[in-house]
Amino acid sequence: MNNIPLAEQLRPATLDDYLGQQHLVGEGAILRKAIESGNIPSMILWGPPGVGKTTLAYIISQQLKREFYTLSAVSSGVKDVREVIKQAKYGFGQAILFIDEIHRFSKSQQDSLLGAVEKGVVTLIGATTENPSFEVISPLLSRCQVYILRSFEKEDLNILLEKAIQYLENAEKIKIHIDEDEALMRISGGDARKLLNALELITNAEKGQEEIHITNAKALDVIQQNLAIYDKSGEMHYDIISAFIKSMRGSDPNAAVYWLARMIEAGEDPKFIARRMLILASEDIGNANPNALLLAEACFEAVTQIGYPECRIILSQTAIYLASSVKSNASYFAIEKALSEVKKSGDLSVPLHIRNAPTKLMKEIGYGKGYKYAHSYDNNFVDLEFLPEEIKGKRFYDPGNNRREEDVREKLRHLWKDKYKY
């Protein structure tokens, strides 16, 4: 086998060969129509690793026959950006500038792109695994369309696996049997590149054999032995942040601070770590301990101001606090239930008595009629209907099983009696 990684050898060259993302590039899909029209906007491709962001950018450039410049935000600076823009001005047609991991660009680096994007000197395609609302500056984001790429389903990975096996069998003159695929799929985590890397490692480990039988045990054994090689592209980054979050959710401060140390030692962006703790403070702790969100927010602000090495202490304090805190996901489930109801029942009418009535006409037709000001009543409460008629009495918030939210449950039960069945 040559030295070109299997994932690179199997990289598709056309939209028809591109795997997954049918909501974007399938027949009649929004991005495919833009590509076929030849008039694409600058865009941010947002999705987990290994779902084809770089490949899609390359296919777009090939299909539109445009110059394709690529920069990595990890190793490129403002000087590199300006050099590409300078070259693009003298090129034929509108060039495409692809920036991998654009979330790692600083504000000044992102600022350097604005003029060229606005004037159409380049069409920007940025790839990111992070929410661009947080990581891309507003002026640049407003000039880009954001497309969300999804993790591969098992069916997609099976198709890819079959193609890879066929390619390897022809290239290496061997026969490959997948006796068990659970370990391969678990290793991949929906990441096509991880799947192909794993298959390539197993094949190389069995070099010289006429037939290779891949089992779960063999896959795990080979990957463990080659972990450093397997992770050479930095993909372990996503596994470690997952371990960090799950350790805090699981109330293990020792594991949490260990995974934190792994990230600090690797030079992880402290804001990335702090942002994840902000999310966890609300998603996994919520109103069981509202101070958790306040501390996580203070941590984010502090590491933004301080940076390494001192901010490691702030990160440690916050991680230990969150891991040790009482837990509740009641707020998370409340909004998920409410969103599900909105999607199911649509735009239900706001009850007349709680509508805003800024004009005389609105008051005459009943807007605000019957509304009772809660603070005018005992205990600052009055029994009114605040939900649309069609879903009255529907409970979205179910307090968690912890001391603070049990008190909340008791209070709501006292106020609303049997209405919400608290």
C-alpha positions as CSV (number, residue, x, y, z in Angstrom):
1,M,0.0,0.0,0.0
2,N,1.3,3.5,-0.8
3,N,1.9,6.2,1.9
4,I,-1.3,8.1,1.1
5,P,-3.9,7.4,3.8
6,L,-6.8,5.3,2.8
7,A,-9.2,8.1,3.7
8,E,-7.5,10.4,1.2
9,Q,-7.4,7.7,-1.5
10,L,-11.2,7.2,-1.1
11,R,-12.1,10.9,-1.0
12,P,-15.0,11.4,-3.4
13,A,-14.5,13.8,-6.4
14,T,-18.2,14.4,-7.3
15,L,-21.5,15.2,-5.5
16,D,-22.9,11.9,-6.8
17,D,-20.1,10.0,-5.0
18,Y,-20.4,12.1,-1.8
19,L,-21.7,10.1,1.1
20,G,-24.4,11.4,3.4
21,Q,-25.7,15.0,3.9
22,Q,-28.6,14.5,1.6
23,H,-30.5,17.3,3.3
24,L,-27.9,19.6,1.8
25,V,-26.6,18.0,-1.4
26,G,-29.3,15.5,-2.4
27,E,-31.5,16.0,-5.4
28,G,-33.3,19.3,-5.0
29,A,-31.6,20.2,-1.7
30,I,-30.7,23.8,-1.0
31,L,-26.9,23.6,-1.3
32,R,-27.0,21.3,-4.4
33,K,-29.2,23.8,-6.2
34,A,-26.8,26.6,-5.3
35,I,-23.9,24.6,-6.7
36,E,-25.7,23.6,-9.8
37,S,-26.7,27.3,-10.4
38,G,-23.0,28.2,-10.2
39,N,-23.8,30.9,-7.7
40,I,-22.7,29.8,-4.2
41,P,-22.6,32.1,-1.2
42,S,-19.7,32.3,1.2
43,M,-20.5,29.6,3.8
44,I,-19.7,28.0,7.1
45,L,-19.9,24.2,7.2
46,W,-20.6,23.2,10.8
47,G,-20.5,19.6,11.9
48,P,-18.6,17.0,13.9
49,P,-15.3,15.7,12.6
50,G,-15.1,13.2,9.8
51,V,-18.4,14.0,8.1
52,G,-17.0,15.4,4.9
53,K,-16.6,19.2,5.3
54,T,-13.2,19.4,3.6
55,T,-14.4,17.0,0.9
56,L,-17.5,19.0,0.2
57,A,-15.5,22.2,-0.2
58,Y,-13.2,20.5,-2.7
59,I,-16.0,19.0,-4.7
60,I,-17.7,22.5,-4.9
61,S,-14.5,24.0,-6.3
62,Q,-14.1,21.2,-8.8
63,Q,-17.7,21.3,-10.0
64,L,-17.6,25.1,-10.4
65,K,-14.0,24.9,-11.9
66,R,-12.7,27.6,-9.6
67,E,-9.3,28.2,-8.1
68,F,-9.1,26.5,-4.7
69,Y,-7.0,27.9,-1.9
70,T,-6.9,26.1,1.5
71,L,-5.6,27.3,4.8
72,S,-5.6,25.7,8.2
73,A,-6.5,28.0,11.1
74,V,-4.1,26.0,13.3
75,S,-1.0,27.0,11.3
76,S,-2.0,30.1,9.3
77,G,-2.0,33.7,10.2
78,V,-3.1,37.1,8.9
79,K,-0.1,37.2,6.6
80,D,-1.1,33.9,5.0
81,V,-4.7,35.1,4.5
82,R,-3.5,38.3,2.8
83,E,-1.2,36.4,0.5
84,V,-4.0,34.2,-0.7
85,I,-6.3,37.2,-1.2
86,K,-3.6,38.9,-3.2
87,Q,-3.2,35.8,-5.4
88,A,-6.9,35.5,-5.8
89,K,-7.2,39.0,-7.2
90,Y,-5.1,38.0,-10.2
91,G,-6.8,34.6,-10.8
92,F,-9.3,33.7,-13.4
93,G,-12.8,33.9,-12.0
94,Q,-13.9,33.9,-8.4
95,A,-11.6,31.9,-6.2
96,I,-12.7,29.7,-3.3
97,L,-10.8,30.0,0.0
98,F,-11.3,27.1,2.3
99,I,-10.3,27.6,5.9
100,D,-10.3,24.4,8.1
101,E,-11.1,24.9,11.8
102,I,-12.0,28.5,11.3
103,H,-13.1,28.6,14.9
104,R,-9.4,28.7,15.8
105,F,-8.9,32.0,14.0
106,S,-8.6,35.0,16.2
107,K,-10.8,38.1,15.8
108,S,-8.0,39.9,13.9
109,Q,-7.5,37.0,11.6
110,Q,-11.2,36.8,10.9
111,D,-11.3,40.5,10.4
112,S,-8.7,40.2,7.6
113,L,-11.2,38.1,5.6
114,L,-14.0,40.7,5.7
115,G,-13.1,42.9,2.8
116,A,-12.3,40.1,0.3
117,V,-15.5,38.3,1.2
118,E,-17.6,41.4,0.9
119,K,-16.1,42.4,-2.4
120,G,-16.4,38.9,-3.9
121,V,-12.6,38.5,-4.3
122,V,-13.0,35.1,-2.7
123,T,-15.9,32.9,-1.8
124,L,-15.1,31.8,1.8
125,I,-15.9,28.2,2.9
126,G,-15.1,27.8,6.5
127,A,-15.2,24.4,8.3
128,T,-15.8,24.2,12.0
129,T,-16.8,21.7,14.7
130,E,-17.9,24.5,17.0
131,N,-21.0,26.6,17.0
132,P,-20.2,29.4,14.6
133,S,-22.5,31.8,16.6
134,F,-19.9,31.7,19.3
135,E,-16.7,31.2,17.3
136,V,-17.2,33.4,14.2
137,I,-17.3,37.2,14.5
138,S,-20.7,38.7,13.7
139,P,-19.6,40.8,10.6
140,L,-18.2,37.7,9.0
141,L,-21.0,35.4,10.0
142,S,-23.6,37.8,8.6
143,R,-21.9,37.5,5.2
144,C,-22.0,33.7,5.2
145,Q,-24.7,31.0,5.0
146,V,-24.3,28.4,7.7
147,Y,-24.9,24.8,6.7
148,I,-25.1,22.1,9.3
149,L,-23.6,18.7,8.5
150,R,-24.8,15.6,10.4
151,S,-22.9,12.6,11.8
152,F,-23.1,9.5,9.6
153,E,-25.7,6.9,10.3
154,K,-24.6,3.3,10.5
155,E,-26.0,2.7,7.0
156,D,-23.7,5.3,5.6
157,L,-20.7,3.9,7.4
158,N,-21.6,0.4,6.1
159,I,-21.6,1.7,2.5
160,L,-18.2,3.3,3.1
161,L,-16.8,0.2,4.7
162,E,-17.9,-1.9,1.7
163,K,-16.2,0.5,-0.7
164,A,-13.0,0.6,1.4
165,I,-12.9,-3.2,1.6
166,Q,-13.4,-3.6,-2.2
167,Y,-10.6,-1.0,-2.8
168,L,-8.2,-2.8,-0.4
169,E,-8.9,-6.2,-1.8
170,N,-8.1,-5.0,-5.3
171,A,-5.1,-3.0,-4.3
172,E,-3.6,-5.6,-1.9
173,K,-4.8,-8.8,-3.5
174,I,-6.3,-10.0,-0.2
175,K,-9.7,-11.1,1.0
176,I,-11.3,-9.2,3.9
177,H,-14.1,-10.6,6.0
178,I,-16.0,-8.5,8.5
179,D,-17.1,-11.1,11.0
180,E,-18.1,-8.5,13.6
181,D,-18.4,-4.8,13.1
182,E,-19.6,-3.4,16.5
183,A,-16.1,-2.4,17.6
184,L,-15.3,-0.7,14.3
185,M,-18.6,1.3,14.4
186,R,-18.0,2.2,18.1
187,I,-14.4,3.3,17.3
188,S,-15.6,5.5,14.4
189,G,-18.2,7.3,16.5
190,G,-19.9,8.4,13.2
191,D,-16.6,9.7,11.9
192,A,-15.8,8.3,8.4
193,R,-12.1,9.2,8.7
194,K,-11.8,7.3,12.0
195,L,-13.5,4.3,10.4
196,L,-11.1,4.2,7.4
197,N,-8.1,4.8,9.7
198,A,-9.1,1.8,11.8
199,L,-9.6,-0.4,8.8
200,E,-6.3,0.6,7.4
201,L,-4.5,-0.1,10.7
202,I,-6.0,-3.6,11.0
203,T,-5.2,-4.4,7.3
204,N,-1.6,-3.2,7.8
205,A,-1.3,-5.3,11.0
206,E,-2.3,-8.4,9.0
207,K,0.0,-7.7,6.1
208,G,1.2,-10.9,4.4
209,Q,-2.1,-12.8,5.1
210,E,-4.2,-13.9,2.1
211,E,-7.4,-13.5,4.2
212,I,-8.2,-11.2,7.0
213,H,-11.1,-11.8,9.4
214,I,-12.0,-8.7,11.4
215,T,-13.6,-9.3,14.8
216,N,-14.4,-7.0,17.7
217,A,-11.4,-8.3,19.7
218,K,-9.0,-7.8,16.8
219,A,-10.2,-4.3,16.1
220,L,-9.9,-3.2,19.7
221,D,-6.5,-4.8,20.1
222,V,-5.0,-3.2,17.0
223,I,-6.4,0.2,17.7
224,Q,-5.1,0.2,21.3
225,Q,-1.6,-0.8,20.1
226,N,-1.6,2.0,17.5
227,L,-3.4,4.7,19.5
228,A,-0.8,7.4,18.9
229,I,-0.8,6.8,15.2
230,Y,-4.6,6.5,15.1
231,D,-4.9,9.9,16.8
232,K,-2.3,11.7,14.9
233,S,-4.9,14.1,13.4
234,G,-6.0,15.2,16.9
235,E,-9.3,13.4,16.9
236,M,-8.8,12.3,20.5
237,H,-9.6,15.9,21.4
238,Y,-13.3,15.0,20.9
239,D,-13.1,11.8,23.0
240,I,-11.4,13.6,25.9
241,I,-13.9,16.5,26.0
242,S,-16.6,13.8,26.0
243,A,-14.9,12.0,28.9
244,F,-14.6,15.3,30.8
245,I,-18.3,16.1,30.4
246,K,-19.4,12.6,31.3
247,S,-17.2,12.6,34.4
248,M,-18.7,15.8,35.7
249,R,-22.2,14.6,34.9
250,G,-21.4,11.4,36.7
251,S,-20.3,13.3,39.9
252,D,-16.6,12.2,39.7
253,P,-14.4,15.2,40.5
254,N,-11.3,13.1,40.3
255,A,-11.9,11.9,36.8
256,A,-13.1,15.3,35.8
257,V,-9.8,17.0,36.9
258,Y,-7.8,14.3,35.2
259,W,-9.4,14.8,31.8
260,L,-9.1,18.6,32.4
261,A,-5.3,18.1,32.9
262,R,-5.1,16.1,29.7
263,M,-6.7,19.0,27.8
264,I,-4.5,21.6,29.5
265,E,-1.4,19.6,28.8
266,A,-2.4,19.4,25.1
267,G,-2.9,23.2,24.9
268,E,-6.6,23.1,24.5
269,D,-8.3,26.5,24.2
270,P,-9.5,27.3,27.8
271,K,-12.5,29.1,26.4
272,F,-13.6,25.9,24.7
273,I,-13.3,24.0,28.1
274,A,-15.2,26.8,30.0
275,R,-17.9,27.0,27.4
276,R,-18.6,23.2,27.8
277,M,-18.8,23.7,31.5
278,L,-21.3,26.5,31.0
279,I,-23.6,24.2,29.0
280,L,-23.2,21.4,31.6
281,A,-24.1,23.7,34.5
282,S,-27.5,24.3,32.9
283,E,-28.1,21.0,31.2
284,D,-27.1,18.6,34.0
285,I,-27.4,20.7,37.2
286,G,-29.9,23.4,36.4
287,N,-32.2,24.5,39.3
288,A,-31.0,21.8,41.6
289,N,-28.1,24.3,42.2
290,P,-28.5,27.6,40.3
291,N,-25.1,28.7,41.6
292,A,-23.4,26.3,39.3
293,L,-24.4,28.4,36.2
294,L,-23.2,31.5,38.0
295,L,-19.8,29.9,38.8
296,A,-19.4,28.5,35.2
297,E,-20.2,31.9,33.8
298,A,-17.6,33.6,36.1
299,C,-15.1,30.9,35.0
300,F,-15.7,31.7,31.3
301,E,-15.2,35.4,31.9
302,A,-12.1,34.8,34.0
303,V,-10.3,32.5,31.6
304,T,-11.1,34.9,28.8
305,Q,-9.3,37.7,30.7
306,I,-6.4,35.6,32.2
307,G,-5.4,32.7,30.0
308,Y,-2.8,30.1,30.7
309,P,-1.1,29.2,32.9
310,E,-3.0,30.8,35.8
311,C,-6.5,30.0,34.4
312,R,-5.8,26.3,34.9
313,I,-6.7,26.9,38.6
314,I,-10.0,28.5,37.8
315,L,-10.9,25.7,35.4
316,S,-10.0,23.2,38.1
317,Q,-12.1,24.9,40.7
318,T,-15.1,25.0,38.4
319,A,-14.8,21.5,37.2
320,I,-14.6,20.1,40.7
321,Y,-17.5,22.2,41.8
322,L,-19.7,21.1,38.9
323,A,-18.7,17.4,39.4
324,S,-19.5,17.6,43.1
325,S,-22.8,19.4,42.7
326,V,-26.3,17.8,43.0
327,K,-27.6,17.0,39.5
328,S,-30.8,17.7,37.6
329,N,-31.7,17.6,33.9
330,A,-35.2,18.9,34.5
331,S,-34.6,22.2,32.7
332,Y,-33.2,20.4,29.7
333,F,-36.2,18.0,29.4
334,A,-38.6,20.9,30.0
335,I,-37.5,22.8,26.9
336,E,-37.2,19.6,24.8
337,K,-40.8,18.7,25.7
338,A,-42.0,22.3,24.9
339,L,-40.2,22.3,21.6
340,S,-41.7,19.0,20.7
341,E,-45.2,20.3,21.5
342,V,-44.6,23.4,19.4
343,K,-43.6,21.3,16.4
344,K,-46.6,19.0,16.9
345,S,-49.3,21.6,17.5
346,G,-47.9,24.6,15.6
347,D,-48.6,28.3,16.3
348,L,-51.4,28.1,18.8
349,S,-53.2,31.4,19.6
350,V,-52.1,33.4,22.6
351,P,-55.1,33.6,25.0
352,L,-56.8,37.0,24.7
353,H,-56.5,37.9,28.4
354,I,-52.7,37.7,28.3
355,R,-52.2,39.5,25.0
356,N,-50.6,42.9,24.8
357,A,-53.1,45.8,24.3
358,P,-51.2,48.9,23.3
359,T,-54.1,50.5,21.4
360,K,-57.7,51.4,22.2
361,L,-59.0,49.2,19.4
362,M,-57.1,46.2,20.8
363,K,-58.6,46.8,24.2
364,E,-62.1,47.1,22.6
365,I,-61.9,43.7,20.9
366,G,-60.8,42.0,24.1
367,Y,-57.0,42.1,24.2
368,G,-56.0,41.9,27.9
369,K,-59.5,41.6,29.1
370,G,-59.7,39.5,32.3
371,Y,-56.0,39.7,33.0
372,K,-55.2,39.8,36.7
373,Y,-52.0,41.3,38.0
374,A,-50.5,38.6,40.3
375,H,-48.9,41.1,42.7
376,S,-52.3,42.4,43.6
377,Y,-53.3,39.1,45.1
378,D,-52.2,37.1,48.2
379,N,-48.9,35.4,47.8
380,N,-48.4,37.2,44.5
381,F,-50.4,34.5,42.8
382,V,-53.7,34.3,40.9
383,D,-55.1,31.3,39.2
384,L,-55.1,32.2,35.5
385,E,-54.7,30.2,32.3
386,F,-51.4,31.1,30.6
387,L,-51.3,28.3,28.0
388,P,-53.3,28.1,24.8
389,E,-56.7,26.5,25.2
390,E,-55.7,23.4,23.2
391,I,-52.9,22.4,25.6
392,K,-54.1,23.8,28.9
393,G,-52.9,21.7,31.9
394,K,-50.0,20.3,30.0
395,R,-46.9,19.9,32.2
396,F,-43.5,20.6,30.6
397,Y,-41.4,21.2,33.7
398,D,-41.0,18.2,36.0
399,P,-38.8,19.1,39.0
400,G,-35.9,16.9,39.6
401,N,-35.4,14.5,42.6
402,N,-33.3,16.8,44.8
403,R,-33.9,19.0,47.8
404,R,-34.2,22.3,46.1
405,E,-36.5,21.1,43.3
406,E,-38.6,19.1,45.7
407,D,-39.3,22.4,47.4
408,V,-40.2,23.9,44.0
409,R,-42.5,20.9,43.3
410,E,-44.3,21.3,46.6
411,K,-44.8,25.1,46.0
412,L,-46.2,24.4,42.5
413,R,-48.5,21.7,43.8
414,H,-49.8,24.1,46.4
415,L,-50.4,26.9,43.9
416,W,-51.8,25.0,41.0
417,K,-53.6,22.2,43.0
418,D,-54.4,19.4,40.6
419,K,-54.0,21.4,37.4
420,Y,-50.5,20.3,36.5
421,K,-50.5,17.2,38.7
422,Y,-47.4,18.0,40.6
